[in-house]
Amino acid sequence: MGLTSDAVLASAAGCGLLLFAGTVWGWPRLAGPGPWPLAGRVALLLATQAVVFAAVGLAANRAFGFYAGWADLFGRETGQGVVVDHSAGGPGALRVTGTQAVRPGPGRPEDGGRIERVTLTGRTTGLASPAYVYLPPEYFQERHRTRAFPVAVVLTGYPGTAEALVDRLHYPRTALELAREGRTGPMVLVMLRPTVAPPRDTECVDVPGGPAAESFFAVDLPEAVRAHYRVSRTPGGWGVVGNSTGGYCALKLALHHPEVYSAGAGLSAYYDAPSDPTTGDLFHGDRKLRARADLWWCLDNLPPRPGSSLLVTSSKSGESGYKDTLAFVERVKEKKTARISSIILESGGHNFHTWRREIPATLRWLGERLGEERG
């Protein structure tokens, strides 16, 4: 049973209830003096607390998407690591591994769209990553068969799970509902985590001698998606959005690669790459690379991107980056780097509940800025 499955959570909760009931029932029988009754009481208390703690941890993991499975939790994940393409210059690939309907909603793709589980393998970087691709109903309708749809690349935080973008943050369902209500146009969503060389947090950096994470998102992913799906081939039709680490990556990709992404939205983003045990040494003494990873440096030193749009979000109470976000908005306006917008909530923590409140407005913002092509 998987770490995020209902069965595992229900089993842990059930064991906790049984141990609690057993403690209430057995406590009077273990109330006597002596080492054995004392040991029994201690064992019951420790067992109950351990199981309750595990159940709470499992519930929190399901809610926030910290770890995708047992191997991810214990640092033994190897299945989706770096893939080396030994045929230099060989083509990248997008392979569909499964499909599912958008829930709740009609089962037919022509009515409710479809979500495809895919594996992306980069042509230039050799990196591979699982992803989910949401295709709107219009993609399958005959009258739209020559239409090339705009694309939003959606990134999780770190470590994050791609499934959480579907099941917890409800990106496909929200995009479908907004399009039905006429508040935005249909778009394709490519949903994945920025951790393309797990368990390492690469912060979407091309690490010297290591995984070229930025190039994967700037070159390989758009190339593979365009080759497989009927989507826009111009930067005006591509945007990128993410939360936390994914938000930092989204803003950086839009600033570094306006020829690929014309819009970037950072939900609860930060503005410089951290250095900690999860990242390792990202720059290997390369000062230029280190500077480019600092978004403040980018605003001061990169040329203006007049055709680009940026969106940042935060909350007055609950987000530690609130003041940085206000300063980032002012710096973009001062430097005239790009068009800048913001969503500022009165309160909201660094969590899924807050981001779900920001996603509808963010998707509408993207829809207003991403064009489409018609054949």
Disulfide bonds with the S-S distance in Angstrom:
Cys204-Cys249 2.16
